[in-house]
Amino acid sequence: MLSTIPQFLDRGGPALWAIAVLSVLTLSLVLWKLWQMFRRGTWKREGAETALRFWGQGQTTLAMSHISFDPAPRARVVQAAMQARLSIPEDDAREEAARQARAVLNETRLGLRMLDLVVTIAPLLGLLGTVLGMIDAFQALQDSGQQADPAALAGGIWAALLTTAAGMAVAIPASVMLSIFDGMADRLAHDLEDLVTRVFTTPWAYAEEEEEPSA
């Protein structure tokens, strides 16, 4: 079976070879992205929520220690927001929390531009291969004159259309995975905004601020 793969790719020409290489790169990118999200715990929310419960009760040390070694994006941003809230003025703390959130979101979206490029390029490569194949097929038909073989012409058209199908076969799964990753990044952005807001709207923090002038 493997010995026929080069022959199959040769039938489609350079465009099909390019799509084959693109498909391998796309699969590698998707697997790497899934591994990255799993390793960092992109789905995890429990640690941040537990830390916020402690934070809301005024147990700041316990809240910080609970997520100090948690690599999940939500926990990292919540920890940064808490640390900033305790050490610098509120306006500066909000800026620092926003900076940390942007950094986490950039990490989460890493590689998605490349996947978006695959979704765009793969069908275009397939279409290019089809156009070139059709040119070759009709040129052969012209050269053969009145002795044209319909079977040979059909075979040329079939080979030309093969690249379009291959391009779509790569682009469709890539588009699905891109939508999934984009949805996860959007959900993470919403959660980070919610979690950071809860850090800064904790009642005990404002109570402490009101007591400071009277001291």
SULSULWO-V163218 format. One line per field, one symbol per residue. ss: DSSP state (a for helix, b for strand, c for the rest). phi: phi as a letter, one per 40 degrees, with the letter a starting at -180 (. if undefined). burial: + if it has 16 or more other C-alpha atoms within 10 Angstrom, else -. A space follows every 10 residues. Layout:
ss=???
phi=???
burial=???
This chain:
ss=caaaaaaaaa aacaaaaaaa aaaaaaaaaa aaaaaaaaaa cccccaaaaa aaaaaaccca aaaaaacccc ccaaaaaaaa aaaaaaacca aaaaaaaaaa aaaaaaaacc caaaaaaaaa aaaaaaaaaa aaaaaaaaaa aaaaaaacca aaaaaaaaaa aaaaaaaaaa aaaaaaaaaa aaaaaaaaaa aaaaaaaaaa ccaaaaaaaa aaaac
phi=.ccccdcccc ccgdcccccc cccccccccc cccccccccc gdccbccccc cccccccgcc ccccccbcbc ccdccccccc ccccccbbdd cccccccccc cccccccccc gcccccccdc cdcccccccc cccccccccc ccccgccccd cccccccccc cccccccccc cccccccccc cccccccccc cccccccccc bcdccccccc ccccc
burial=--------+- +++-++++++ -++--+--++ --+---+--- ++-++-+++- ++-+++---+ --++-++--+ ++++++++++ +++++----- --++-+++-+ +--++--+-- ++--++-++- ++++++++++ ++++-++--+ +--------- --+--+++++ ++++++++++ +--++-++-- +--++--++- -++-++-+++ ----+----- -----
